[in-house]
Amino acid sequence: MTSAPNTSRRRKKHASPLELKAIEVSGFKAIKRSSKLAIGSLTLLIGRNGSGKSSVVEALQWLQESLFEGLQQATELRFHRYEDLRNHRSQSTSLHLKFSSDINYDLKVAKAAGFAARPIVIAEELSMGRTRGRHTIISTKKGSKGPAVRNVKDANPVRDGDSLALGEGPSRGAIEQVRDYLKSLVVVRLSPTSMMDSAYLERRARGALLDERGANLPALIDSLSASQREWITEHLRKIHGGIEKIQIVPTERGRGYLALSERMPKKGGSDLFDVPAWMLSEGMRRMTAVFTLLAIEPRPSLLIIEEIENGMDPWTLEYVMDELRSATDKGLQIILTTHSPFLLDHVKPEEVIHVRRVKGDTSYKPITGYSDVARYGGVVAPGAMYLSGYYSDRDDQKRRRRRR
């Protein structure tokens, strides 16, 4: 495996890269209250349709978009109304993020009094250090009327309930680290149809590095250096031997589309032919996007890929997983959601979180907490254990035996 190349187009780097260690979510979509989800270098969320795998992902994405655009616009963009976002058995929505260096960030949002859908900040806290030595960087002064006032160390208080104090604070220290981490995370639910068309080649000043559907992939590739493009091409070539070049073909009005140059036989020898994005397979478009996110430098702080297996054959998926694993060895954090038992055989048990709905509640449990996984680990393949119902508690196991 080769390393992604460096580039001169670097953003500011911190001396100590921040890592997300755990997430807790309450009152968000399917989640009334989640247990603490430990996040490592690679984390795999697996579960049935509708279990709530995407709810944690969307909560992080909503937080990111609120930093960029404010709560109201972020909510309207994805959920239309706050009432659609909020868990119907909860009065508010809360997120707790635990980072390395003992940094903790908490946000609580609820509906503003007198407004049908407008969400406002009720409480926001950013602290650093452990219990006895902890010092507060953002703190909330709770009031009975209007948006909460949040005091920011070495900055003016924030009274606007739509904006996050995290986005308004000074560009230094823990505020800057957490803000930069959240702004540079990337969530992708790659849509092969969105990646078929041309797109504007000018990169957006605000927003995620790559949009969730992959529609602005041409702009991202167009910004890469020649060595970065060659790195992507090299990895695509290992999957499809005929690929020799990746390029963006300009069209009208500052737009362009992705094309891969493939060597094909012709009378008297062979020649290169440009295969435009709409002629590529679904898997090739998705792989191009994933490898592009691994080639860019600096990489995202956290890369979240929904249903990574879509459009990929087992051999290709295994190769992509190897490259993702290699990226985590170099500091990139990755969260994957999946329905695939096949993937379970390519990760460590401690990296897998089982997501399921139990009596209307979404639960998140590391599979190492199941007694059958501990008992049969190393004997039965993790994917086979999942299909056979080994990921269950003792009461579930008793019910399953009775049904037999």
N, C-alpha and C positions, 0 to 999 in steps of 0.2 A: 504494500500500500504506500502511495506517495503522499507527501504532505502538501496541503494547499499552499500556493505561492503567496508571498507577501506583496503588498502594493504600496505605492507612495501616497495614495489617497487615504490617509489615516485620520480617524477621529481621535480626540483626546483620550488617552488611556490612564487608568488609575493605577497607583502603585500596588494596591491589593484588590484584585478583581472580586466583586461581590458574588456570592452564590446564594440561591434560594434554598433554604433548608426544610421549610414546612409551610403548609397552607391550611387555614381553617376558613370555611364559608358557612354563613347562616342566612336563611331567608332569601335564597336566590334560586329561582326556578324550581327544580325538583328537590332542592336541598333545604330541609328545614333547619337542620344543624349537622354539619359534617364532623366526623372525628378529625383529629390532626393528621394530615397527609404528609408523611415524610417524603421529601424530594431529594433524590440523589443525582449523580451524574447522568444516569439513564433511568427513567421511570416509565413503566408500561401499565396503562389502565385497560383492563379487559372486562367485558360484561355484555349482557344481552342488550338488544335494542330497547331504548327507553329507560335504561337503568340509571342514567345520570352521568355517564362518562364525560360528556361534553359540557355539563354544567360548570364544573370546576374550571375548564378551559375558557368558557365564555365569561366567567367571573373575572379572570385575569385580563381577558381582552377588553371587557367593559371598563375595568380600572385603567388600562392603558389609554383607551379612547377618551375617557374622562379627563386624563391628564392633557391630552391634545386639544380637546374640544369643549370640555365642561360636561357636567352630569346630564343636563337636559338633552343636549345634542347627541351625546354618546348613547343615551337611552333610546331616543327617537330613531337613531340610525339602525339599531338592531332589533329593538323590542317594541317600538311605536309608543308605548306608554309604560310608566313605572309600574302600574298595576299588573302589566303582563310579565314584568321581570320578577316582581316580588313573589315569594312563596306565599300562597293564600292562607297559610296558617301562621304567618309571621307578620308582625307590625313594621319590621324594618329589615334592612339588609346589611350584613356585616362581613368584613374580610379581615383576616389576620395573617400577615406574612412575617415569617421569621427568616432572617438572613444570617449569613456568616458575620463574624465580628460582633456577635450579640446585638445586632440591630433588629428592632421590631417595628412594624408599621401596622396600624389599625385604622380602619375606616368604617363608620356607621352612617347609613343613609336611610332616610324615611321620606314620606310624602309631606310636602309643605301644607300647613293648615290653610284651608280655603281654596286650594288648587286641586283640580281633578287628577292631574297626572304629574305635576312637577316634583322631581326628587331634589332634596337638599341634604347637605352635610349636617348630621346631628353631632357627630364626634369624629375627631381625627387626632391621632397620636403617632409620634415618631420618637422612639427612645433608643438609647445605646447603653450597653453594659448590663450586668446582672443585677439581681434584686437590690442588694445592699449598695452597690456602687453605681446604680443606674442614674443617668442624667437625661432629662427630657429636652428634646429639640423642637418638637411641635406639640402643643397641648391645647385642649379645648376648654373654653370657659362656657359652661352650660347655662343656658337661659331659658326662660319659659316662653319667650316670644321671639319670632324671627329666626333667621339662620344663626348658627352657633358662631361665636368669635373664636378664632384659633390664633393663639400666640405663637409666633415663630421666633426662635432664638436669633438675635442680631438682625431682625427685620421687623417690618410693620405687621400688626395683626391683620388677619384675613377675615373680612366680614361677609364676603360674597358666598352664599350657600351653594352656588352652582359650581364654583371652582375649587380645586383642591389646594390646600396650603402647600402640599408637597411640590406643586408646580409653580408656586409663587415665591418660594424660599430662596435664599442666597445660593449661588453656584459654588458651593464648597462643602467639604465634609460629608456627613452621612446623608444629608438631604440630596446633594448632587449624586451620590452613589446610587441611592434607591431610585431617584428619578430617572437617571440614565439607564439603570437596569430595566425598569419597566418600559421606558420608551423604546429600547432596542430589542425587546423580545419580539418574536415573530410567530404568529399562529397561521397555519395554512390548512385549508380544506380544499385542496387543489381541484379545480374544475377543468377537466380537459377541454370542454367547449370554450371556456373563457380564454384559454391559452392558444386557441386556434387563430384568433383575429389579430390584426395590427393594433398597436397602442402608441400613445404619445411617448416619445423618447426622452423627454425632459423629466428628470426625477422630481418628485414632489418634495416641497420644502418641509412639509409636516406629514406625519403618519408613519405607519410601519414600513420597514425596509422593503417588504413584498406584501402586497395585499393578499387577503386570505384565499382568494380564488385563483391567484396567479396571473391576473389580467395584465399587470404592469411588468411582467417578466422581461419583455423586450427592452424596457428602459433600464432595468437592473443589469442585464447582460451587456447592453451598450456602454455602460459605465465601467466595465471591467477592463483590465489590462490584457495585453496579448498573452502573457504567461498564464493568467487566470483562465482565459478561454481555452488555452491548450490543456490545462489541467482538467477542465470539464470534459473536453473532447476525449482525452485519454481514458477517462472513466466510462464514458459512453461507448468508446471503442471496445472496451473489455466485455461489454454486453452485446454490442452489435459491431462485428468486426469491420464492416464497410464504412463506418463513420470516420471522416477525415478532417472535418472542420465545422465549427459552430459559428454562425454569423447572424447579424441583424440586417435585413434588407430594407433600406429606406423606401418609403412611399411618399405620398403627398402630405403637405401641411405638418411636417415635423413628426410624422408617424413612421412606424416600421414593424416588421414581423420577423419572428424566429424562423430560421431555416438551418437544416443540417445538410452538409455536403457529403454525399455517399458515392463511393466508387462502384460503378456498375459496368458489366461487360458490354462491349459494343463490337461491331465488325472490325476485326483487325487488332483488337486489344481491349482497353477499358478507358473510361473517362469519368470525371466527376460530374455529378448531377445534383443540383440544389433541390432538396425536398422541403417544401414549405410546411409550416406548422400544421396546417389543416390536413396534410397528407401523412403526417407522422401518426404512429399508434398512440393510444392513450397513455400507455406505460412510458414511452419515450418522452412525451411531453412532461409527465410527472417527474421522471428521473432527471431531466434537464433542470427543472426547477429546484429539486433537492440538491443536486450537485452544485448548482449556482450558489445556493445559500451556504454550502460548505467551502466554496472557493473564495467568497468575498472576505476581505480582511479590513477591520476586525469583524469577526463573525457576530451573529446575534448573541445577546446575553443568555437567552433561553429560546430554543427552537421547539415548537409544539406542532406535531404533524398528526392530523386526524386521519384515522384509517389508512395507515401507511401502505397496507397491502394492496389497495385498490389498483387494478390495472397491471400488476406485476406477477410474472410467473415465479414459482418457488425458487429457482436458481438465481434469478435477478434479485428477488427480495432478500435472499441470503447475502448476496454481494453488497446490496445497499445497506443492510444491517451491519455488515463488517465495517463499512466506511463510516457509518454513524458512530459505531463503537470507537473507531479510531479518532473521531472528532472529539468524543468525550474525554479521551486520554489527553487531549490538548486543551481541555478546559471548557468546552462547550457543554452546557446542560441541555438535555433533550427529554421531552415528554411525548410519548406516543399513545394514541388510543387505537384499539383494535378489536376485531371480532375473531381474529385468527388464532386457533390453537397451535398452528405451525410456528408462529412467532414465539410462543412460550418456550419452545425447545432451543431458542437462540438467545435467551437472556437468563440471568441468574434469578433464582426464586425470590431473593430479597429485593429485587427490582420490580416485582409485579404486585399491583394492587387490584383486588377483585372488587368490582362495583356492581351492586345489585339493589333492587327495590324490595324492601321488607315492610309489609303492612303500610304502604304509602310513603315510606321514608327511604331515602337513598343512603346506603351505607358504603363505606370505603374501608376495606380490610386487607392488609398485607397477607398474601397467601401463606407465608411462613407461620401465621397464627392459626392455621387449620391443622387439627391433629393428624388427619390422614396425609397431608402433605409432608409433615414432619416424619410420619411413620414410613411412608413409601417413597420419599425422595431418594433419588439415585437408583431406584428399582423400576418405578413406573415413570414414563416420560411425562413432563408437566402438561403437555397438550392433551395427552390421553387422560390424565387425572381431571382436567377441566371438563372434557366431554363426558366423563363418567360421573360427574357430580361430586368429586372429592373436595371441591372448594365449597364447603358448607360446615356449619356448626353441628354440635352433637344432636340437638333437637331435630335439625334437618335430616341428619343421617338416620335417626330413629324412624322418622316418617317415611323415608325412602325405603328402609328395610321392611316396614309394615306393608307398603304398597306392593312389594315383591311377593 
